Amino acid sequence: MKLLRTRLRVLGSVLVAVTLPMLVVAGCTTSITGEPSSRPDASGQAAPSPQSASPSAVPRAASGFCRVRVTSGGTSINSSGTSARSSTVNGHTTFSCGSSPVIAIAAVEDAGVTFTADGATVTVAPGSDATVGTAVIEVMRAGGGTAEFQVTPG
């Protein structure tokens, strides 16, 4: 019985000693599907790793955007997106998106939405956009006392 236990311990040690280096080597040579391999070629040299695109070569939105849906008089405002914040206090509705300033909604009409920011007032017609403060606001729909627009912080 003692001899059997000793042989099992030795066999277990041999298995660990043989298997562990194989696992380490296998982990070092794993490649991702669709990615070039860096395994050595026939000459024993590793294949060069692919060059990644420079950050400026990949177009990205600077700070994201927010979507806002509001009803006339500020009875309802819903906002979503990059750090979207909105509130209605005593009938005055304001919102901000990302790093944009706080923008007030002065009016929601069929002709467009009137915004106020940094002391300037801008009316944006449905289907168009304009800069309000440092943000660009595109009004997608306005009519019947409801408006939907997208805000890109600037």
TITORGU-668654 format. One line per 5 residues: number of its first residue (from 0); for each residue x, y, z of N, C-alpha, C, O. Coordinates in pm, 1 decimal, decimal comma. Atoms other than C-alpha are relative to their C-alpha. Layout:
N
NUM	X/Y/Z/X/Y/Z/X/Y/Z/X/Y/Z  ...
This chain:
154
0	82,4/-118,5/0,0/0,0/0,0/0,0/86,9/125,0/0,0/59,3/221,7/-71,1  -90,2/-112,9/-9,2/283,4/234,3/90,8/70,4/22,6/-134,0/91,6/136,7/-175,1  -66,9/-8,3/129,8/456,2/156,9/-240,2/-93,4/62,0/-104,1/-48,5/139,1/-188,9  98,8/-54,5/92,9/135,4/240,8/-431,9/-13,6/150,4/19,4/-17,8/224,5/-78,9  10,5/-143,8/-28,4/104,1/582,2/-259,2/122,6/74,4/-51,7/111,0/183,0/-108,5
5	-124,3/-62,2/44,8/467,2/660,3/-335,8/0,7/11,6/-152,1/38,3/115,8/-205,9  4,0/-3,6/147,1/422,8/569,9/-704,9/-101,0/103,5/-49,9/-75,2/172,5/-148,5  100,5/-99,6/40,3/106,0/784,4/-727,5/53,3/142,6/18,0/30,5/228,6/-67,1  -58,7/-132,0/-22,5/289,5/1084,4/-575,3/103,1/32,8/-107,0/106,5/144,4/-159,0  -103,6/-20,1/102,2/579,8/1039,9/-816,8/-66,3/24,8/-135,2/-26,1/115,3/-208,4
10	70,7/-16,3/126,3/341,1/1000,9/-1111,9/-66,5/137,3/-6,5/-60,8/203,8/-109,9  62,4/-132,6/-5,6/149,5/1313,7/-1003,9/102,6/109,9/-19,3/76,2/206,3/-91,2  -106,0/-99,1/14,5/474,6/1510,6/-975,3/50,6/5,9/-142,9/76,4/114,0/-195,8  -46,0/4,7/139,2/585,5/1394,9/-1320,4/-102,3/66,8/-90,8/-65,4/143,6/-179,6  104,9/-61,6/81,7/250,3/1495,1/-1471,4/2,6/152,2/13,9/-7,2/223,2/-86,2
15	-6,6/-144,5/-22,7/272,4/1842,1/-1314,1/123,7/57,1/-67,1/116,0/161,7/-131,6  -125,9/-48,6/57,0/637,1/1880,3/-1424,0/-5,5/3,5/-152,0/55,1/91,7/-212,9  9,3/4,9/146,0/551,6/1785,9/-1785,0/-110,8/92,9/-49,4/-91,4/162,1/-149,3  116,1/-75,4/45,5/211,1/1957,9/-1814,0/16,1/150,8/20,5/-22,5/228,1/-67,2  -10,8/-142,7/-30,5/293,1/2294,8/-1651,4/76,7/77,3/-106,9/26,1/179,5/-153,3
20	-69,3/-74,4/106,0/558,0/2403,9/-1905,8/-78,4/1,5/-130,8/-72,6/99,9/-204,5  79,8/4,0/122,8/327,2/2295,0/-2189,4/-111,7/102,8/6,0/-141,9/167,1/-94,5  105,2/-100,5/-15,5/49,0/2514,7/-2052,1/55,7/140,3/-14,7/-6,2/225,8/-77,9  -61,6/-132,3/10,6/283,0/2811,4/-2019,2/33,2/30,4/-144,6/5,0/140,5/-192,1  -34,7/-19,9/140,3/410,5/2766,4/-2375,9/-126,7/19,5/-82,0/-130,9/106,8/-168,7
25	125,0/-13,1/74,2/56,2/2719,8/-2506,3/-60,8/136,6/23,2/-115,6/195,9/-69,7  54,2/-132,4/-29,6/-50,6/3039,7/-2333,6/75,9/109,2/-72,1/18,1/212,7/-105,1  -81,9/-100,1/67,9/235,9/3228,4/-2498,9/-21,7/1,0/-149,8/8,1/101,0/-215,2  14,4/6,9/144,7/148,6/3114,1/-2849,8/-145,3/7,3/-44,3/-175,4/-19,3/-160,6  140,6/-10,5/36,2/-225,7/3166,6/-2842,1/-20,5/122,3/-87,5/37,5/227,7/-61,4
30	31,2/-114,8/84,0/-358,7/3391,1/-3116,4/-149,9/23,0/0,5/-227,7/-66,7/32,9  141,4/-35,8/4,1/-688,9/3569,2/-3155,8/-47,8/-15,3/-143,0/21,9/25,1/-236,0  55,2/19,7/132,4/-909,5/3476,5/-3450,1/-6,0/132,9/-72,6/-53,8/232,6/-18,5  1,7/-122,0/79,3/-868,0/3731,8/-3725,3/121,4/87,6/20,5/137,1/186,9/-50,7  -121,4/-77,4/-26,9/-538,2/3864,1/-3583,1/119,2/-74,4/-54,5/123,1/-197,2/-47,6
35	-120,4/68,0/45,8/-199,4/3793,5/-3738,2/71,5/-65,6/117,1/68,1/-15,1/229,4  -70,3/73,1/-104,2/6,7/3542,5/-3543,9/142,1/52,0/11,9/200,5/97,3/-86,4  -139,1/-38,1/-18,4/343,8/3626,1/-3393,1/85,8/-123,9/23,0/193,5/-115,6/82,1  -76,7/123,3/-13,4/458,9/3266,1/-3402,9/121,0/5,4/-92,8/115,5/71,5/-196,6  -118,0/-0,1/86,4/805,6/3204,5/-3547,4/-30,9/-61,8/-135,1/-107,3/-158,0/-144,1
40	16,7/59,5/131,6/819,4/3140,1/-3922,8/106,5/-107,3/-20,2/174,7/-146,2/74,6  -92,7/109,8/27,6/1032,5/2876,0/-4092,0/144,1/35,7/34,5/222,2/-53,3/68,3  -137,4/-39,8/-29,9/1351,7/3080,0/-4035,3/24,4/15,5/149,3/137,1/41,7/191,2  -15,3/-13,0/-144,6/1286,1/3092,5/-3660,1/-21,2/142,6/48,7/-13,0/168,9/168,7  24,5/-139,3/-37,0/1212,9/3467,4/-3667,0/-148,5/20,4/25,2/-232,5/-35,9/-45,0
45	139,9/-29,3/-28,4/893,3/3596,1/-3515,0/-53,3/94,9/-105,9/16,7/185,8/-150,5  63,1/-89,7/96,7/651,9/3758,5/-3757,5/-19,2/135,8/65,1/-48,1/142,7/184,6  16,5/-132,8/-60,6/631,4/4134,9/-3707,1/-143,9/20,1/45,2/-237,7/-27,2/-18,9  135,2/-25,6/-49,1/336,6/4250,6/-3503,1/-61,5/109,7/-85,5/9,2/198,2/-133,7  65,3/-99,3/85,0/76,5/4454,3/-3692,9/7,5/138,0/64,6/4,4/151,3/186,9
50	-2,3/-137,0/-49,5/96,2/4830,8/-3662,9/-144,3/43,1/24,1/-230,8/21,5/-60,8  135,1/-47,0/-27,8/-208,8/4980,3/-3498,2/-17,1/138,1/-60,6/79,4/212,8/-77,3  29,3/-130,5/58,1/-379,4/5281,3/-3649,4/27,5/108,5/103,1/4,4/90,1/222,6  -25,7/-109,5/-92,5/-277,6/5610,1/-3501,0/-132,9/55,3/48,0/-231,6/49,9/-25,4  127,1/-49,8/-52,9/-542,4/5768,5/-3278,0/-64,8/104,0/-89,6/-187,6/110,2/-95,9
55	59,5/-103,6/84,3/-588,3/6058,7/-3521,9/-60,0/-58,1/-127,1/-138,9/9,3/-193,2  53,1/60,9/120,9/-666,2/5815,5/-3806,6/-139,0/-57,7/21,3/-207,3/-89,6/-76,1  129,9/58,0/-30,3/-978,3/5685,5/-3631,7/-97,4/112,0/33,8/-82,6/176,9/137,3  94,5/-108,0/-30,0/-1271,4/5929,9/-3654,6/-87,8/-36,5/118,0/-139,7/-147,9/125,8  85,0/20,9/-117,1/-1460,8/5966,3/-3327,8/-72,7/129,6/33,0/-24,5/239,1/4,0
60	69,1/-118,0/-51,0/-1719,1/6199,2/-3182,9/79,6/53,1/117,7/123,9/-24,4/202,5  -84,5/-59,5/-102,9/-1536,4/6442,7/-2955,9/-51,0/-30,9/140,4/25,9/-78,3/224,1  49,3/18,7/-135,5/-1761,7/6418,1/-2652,8/-133,0/-71,4/4,3/-199,0/-70,3/108,2  129,0/66,1/0,6/-2065,6/6218,6/-2757,3/-110,7/101,1/-22,7/-86,2/212,9/-67,9  113,3/-89,2/18,8/-2410,9/6368,8/-2767,3/-112,0/-39,1/94,3/-106,5/-143,1/159,9
65	118,4/25,8/-82,0/-2742,7/6388,4/-2584,8/-123,6/14,2/-87,9/-123,0/88,0/-186,4  130,3/-15,3/65,1/-3100,4/6347,6/-2701,7/-96,7/53,1/104,6/-98,3/8,7/219,4  94,4/-62,8/-92,3/-3372,1/6559,6/-2548,0/-137,8/2,8/-65,1/-151,0/31,7/-184,0  141,2/-11,5/42,3/-3752,0/6543,9/-2577,0/-67,9/86,6/104,3/-60,9/57,9/223,8  60,8/-95,3/-92,4/-3946,4/6831,9/-2425,2/-138,3/40,2/-49,8/-163,5/42,5/-170,3
70	131,3/-53,0/35,5/-4305,2/6956,6/-2417,1/-4,8/147,1/38,6/66,7/191,9/128,3  13,6/-143,9/-23,6/-4407,8/7320,8/-2423,2/-34,3/27,9/145,8/-115,9/-42,3/205,5  25,3/-36,3/-138,5/-4406,2/7485,8/-2083,1/77,5/-85,2/98,5/63,2/-68,0/219,6  -83,2/81,4/-88,6/-4164,2/7228,1/-1945,4/-76,6/-99,3/83,2/-29,5/-141,0/189,0  75,5/97,0/-79,0/-4437,9/6991,4/-1830,6/67,0/-136,7/-1,7/41,8/-219,8/85,6
75	-72,7/126,0/7,0/-4211,7/6705,2/-1939,9/130,0/21,6/-76,4/130,8/83,3/-182,9  -127,6/-2,0/70,5/-3845,0/6677,7/-2032,1/71,8/-130,8/30,1/83,7/-171,9/145,6  -77,1/124,1/-12,2/-3648,6/6358,5/-2095,3/130,8/20,4/-75,2/130,9/66,5/-189,3  -129,0/-11,9/67,7/-3278,9/6356,7/-2174,7/80,8/-125,7/25,3/69,9/-189,1/130,3  -86,8/116,7/-13,1/-3029,4/6079,5/-2235,7/127,0/26,0/-78,5/127,8/104,8/-173,1
80	-125,8/-13,1/72,5/-2670,1/6052,3/-2346,9/112,4/43,7/91,0/106,7/25,7/212,6  -122,8/-38,0/-67,8/-2331,4/6192,2/-2249,4/-25,7/102,1/110,0/-46,9/219,7/80,4  17,7/-88,2/-116,3/-2373,4/6341,2/-1899,5/-119,4/93,3/-17,2/-109,7/212,7/11,0  120,1/-80,9/21,4/-2724,0/6461,9/-1983,8/-63,6/37,1/133,3/-82,9/-48,1/220,1  68,5/-48,8/-119,7/-2888,0/6674,8/-1715,8/-110,3/94,8/-43,5/-91,1/173,6/-136,0
85	110,4/-89,7/32,6/-3222,7/6852,8/-1727,1/-83,2/25,7/124,7/-87,2/-55,7/216,9  88,2/-31,3/-112,3/-3460,7/7025,6/-1489,6/-101,9/104,5/-40,6/-81,6/181,4/-134,6  103,3/-101,7/17,1/-3775,3/7232,4/-1474,5/-31,4/55,1/138,2/-71,0/-19,2/228,0  27,4/-66,0/-126,8/-3816,1/7484,3/-1193,0/-88,6/120,6/-29,2/-50,3/210,0/-104,7  95,2/-108,7/20,1/-4119,3/7715,5/-1181,5/-26,2/27,3/-147,8/-34,7/143,2/-188,2
90	31,4/-14,1/141,7/-4189,8/7652,0/-1552,2/118,7/32,8/-88,9/101,7/43,5/-210,4  -120,2/-28,7/78,5/-3832,3/7729,9/-1664,6/80,3/-130,7/-15,2/124,7/-190,1/83,0  -67,9/126,0/27,3/-3667,1/7431,0/-1832,3/142,0/26,5/-47,4/164,4/109,3/-135,7  -140,0/-9,6/39,6/-3289,0/7396,2/-1860,2/57,9/-140,1/-18,1/5,5/-238,2/34,6  -69,9/126,8/18,7/-3053,0/7122,5/-1972,0/146,0/29,0/-30,1/182,8/141,4/-64,3
95	-138,7/-6,2/45,2/-2686,1/7055,0/-2034,0/40,3/-139,1/-44,9/-21,1/-238,9/-7,2  -47,1/125,9/55,7/-2494,0/6785,4/-2216,0/151,5/1,9/2,3/214,2/89,6/-57,2  -146,3/5,1/-6,9/-2137,5/6685,3/-2137,9/57,5/127,5/55,5/21,8/169,3/165,6  -65,8/-122,5/-45,0/-1924,5/6998,6/-2113,1/-72,1/126,2/-45,4/-20,8/236,4/-26,2  71,8/-119,1/46,9/-2187,0/7229,7/-2265,6/-50,0/82,0/118,6/-67,6/29,1/228,4
100	55,3/-82,6/-108,1/-2315,4/7524,5/-2061,7/-146,6/-37,0/24,0/-206,3/-111,1/-54,0  142,8/18,8/-25,5/-2660,3/7520,0/-1906,0/-75,2/82,4/-104,3/-49,6/201,5/-121,8  76,3/-63,1/107,4/-2905,4/7599,6/-2186,7/-146,3/0,2/41,6/-199,5/-101,8/85,3  141,8/-12,5/-34,2/-3258,2/7727,6/-2124,9/-84,4/-16,8/-125,8/-45,0/24,6/-234,8  95,9/12,1/110,7/-3554,5/7637,5/-2344,5/-103,0/110,1/21,1/-184,2/104,0/113,4
105	89,0/-115,5/-14,5/-3742,2/7964,2/-2395,7/-137,0/-26,8/-60,1/-237,8/18,9/-6,1  128,4/27,8/64,3/-4013,5/7835,1/-2632,5/9,2/-125,5/-85,3/113,4/-155,6/-143,5  13,0/115,6/89,4/-4128,7/7521,3/-2813,3/-120,1/29,2/-88,0/-233,7/31,7/-40,7  106,2/-34,9/94,6/-4329,2/7607,8/-3125,5/16,4/-81,9/-126,6/119,3/-146,2/-147,3  -8,6/73,4/125,6/-4408,2/7455,1/-3463,9/114,8/51,4/-86,9/174,4/-26,5/-161,2
110	-106,0/-60,3/81,0/-4155,3/7694,7/-3624,2/139,2/-36,3/49,7/237,0/-18,6/-23,0  -130,0/38,5/-53,7/-3875,4/7569,5/-3398,0/6,7/14,0/150,0/-93,0/43,5/216,0  -22,7/-7,5/-144,1/-3728,7/7569,8/-3051,4/93,9/117,2/25,2/195,6/132,5/-42,3  -83,3/-114,6/-34,7/-3587,0/7884,1/-2893,3/78,9/-33,5/125,8/22,5/-70,8/228,7  -92,8/30,3/-108,4/-3281,8/7834,9/-2670,1/69,8/128,1/44,1/88,5/220,9/-34,6
115	-77,7/-112,2/-52,9/-3096,1/8078,3/-2445,5/119,9/-56,3/75,5/106,7/-144,5/160,3  -122,5/40,8/-69,3/-2734,1/8035,7/-2334,6/98,5/115,0/-6,4/110,5/181,8/-109,0  -102,9/-104,4/-6,9/-2463,2/8277,7/-2225,9/-52,9/135,7/-46,6/20,8/212,4/-108,6  58,6/-129,4/34,4/-2700,9/8573,0/-2277,9/-49,0/12,5/-143,4/-103,6/116,6/-179,8  45,8/-4,8/139,4/-2778,1/8489,0/-2642,4/-121,0/-90,6/-18,7/-131,7/-195,6/44,6
120	119,1/77,7/29,9/-3110,1/8362,9/-2779,6/7,7/-46,2/-145,3/35,8/33,1/-235,1  -8,2/59,5/133,7/-3119,6/8127,8/-3080,8/-123,1/-86,6/-21,3/-157,9/-168,0/64,3  112,0/86,4/36,2/-3422,0/7972,4/-3254,7/47,8/-95,0/-107,9/105,7/-52,8/-208,1  -42,7/103,3/94,1/-3356,2/7643,9/-3435,5/-124,5/-65,5/-58,8/-205,9/-122,3/14,0  115,2/57,4/69,6/-3610,0/7529,3/-3696,3/15,1/-151,4/-9,9/127,0/-202,7/-6,2
125	-7,3/145,0/16,9/-3699,6/7160,5/-3735,5/80,9/-35,7/-125,3/65,0/26,8/-230,2  -81,7/43,0/112,2/-3450,2/6980,6/-3960,9/127,9/80,1/-17,5/201,5/57,7/-113,6  -123,2/-77,1/10,9/-3171,0/7230,8/-3898,5/73,8/-1,0/132,9/23,5/-51,5/233,2  -78,1/-6,5/-123,2/-2897,6/7293,6/-3643,5/63,0/137,8/12,3/73,3/212,4/-85,0  -64,9/-128,0/-27,7/-2728,0/7591,1/-3482,0/85,4/-14,5/124,5/63,9/-104,3/205,9
130	-83,5/-1,8/-118,6/-2461,5/7668,1/-3225,0/-68,9/83,2/106,4/-108,7/197,2/82,3  60,7/-67,2/-114,3/-2604,5/7760,2/-2886,9/101,4/-9,7/113,1/129,6/-119,2/161,7  -111,2/4,2/-94,8/-2336,8/7859,9/-2636,4/116,5/-67,1/-71,4/159,0/-20,8/-177,2  -106,4/75,3/66,2/-2062,0/7609,4/-2717,4/-51,9/-130,9/-58,4/25,9/-208,3/-114,2  60,0/124,3/47,8/-2303,3/7328,4/-2811,8/-63,8/19,9/-136,5/-106,1/130,2/-171,3
135	73,2/-1,0/125,8/-2446,5/7241,5/-3150,8/-129,1/-76,7/24,6/-126,4/-191,2/69,7  130,6/62,6/-22,3/-2819,7/7165,9/-3133,9/-67,7/-20,6/-134,0/-82,2/72,5/-213,2  74,1/34,3/120,7/-3003,3/6986,1/-3412,9/-142,1/-35,8/42,2/-163,0/-130,4/118,1  140,0/27,5/-31,7/-3383,1/6998,8/-3388,5/-51,9/-97,6/-104,4/-58,5/-66,0/-223,2  51,8/100,8/91,4/-3523,6/6681,1/-3538,1/-149,2/21,0/-26,6/-194,2/10,1/-140,7
140	144,5/-20,5/13,0/-3893,3/6752,3/-3473,4/-44,1/109,9/95,5/6,7/122,4/207,0  64,4/-98,3/-86,5/-4095,4/7037,8/-3337,0/-141,0/20,8/-53,5/-160,5/42,4/-173,1  138,7/-19,5/40,8/-4470,2/7071,5/-3344,5/-95,2/-53,6/104,3/-63,6/-147,9/176,8  101,2/45,0/-94,5/-4782,6/7033,4/-3138,8/43,8/12,6/144,3/-3,3/-61,6/230,5  -45,2/-21,9/-137,2/-4602,8/7162,2/-2830,1/107,4/-97,3/47,4/142,7/-97,7/165,3
145	-104,4/96,1/-35,3/-4338,2/6885,8/-2838,8/118,0/16,6/-95,3/100,1/43,2/-214,2  -118,9/-7,4/85,1/-3981,4/6893,8/-2965,9/99,3/-108,3/40,4/107,6/-148,0/156,6  -109,0/94,4/-22,5/-3698,3/6644,6/-3002,6/123,5/58,2/-66,8/118,4/103,4/-181,1  -124,0/-52,2/57,1/-3339,2/6753,3/-3053,2/119,0/-73,8/55,2/112,4/-140,7/158,3  -126,9/63,0/-37,6/-2982,1/6631,4/-3034,2/99,7/109,7/30,5/109,0/208,3/-42,6
150	-97,1/-98,4/-44,0/-2710,4/6822,2/-2851,1/139,8/-61,6/-4,7/164,2/-167,3/53,6  -139,7/42,8/2,0/-2339,2/6785,6/-2928,3/80,4/106,0/71,8/89,9/219,1/24,0  -76,2/-101,6/-74,9/-2123,8/6958,8/-2665,9/120,8/46,4/-81,1/178,7/-29,5/-158,8  -113,3/-54,9/75,6/-1853,7/7185,9/-2802,5/113,1/40,7/88,0/215,4/88,6/38,9
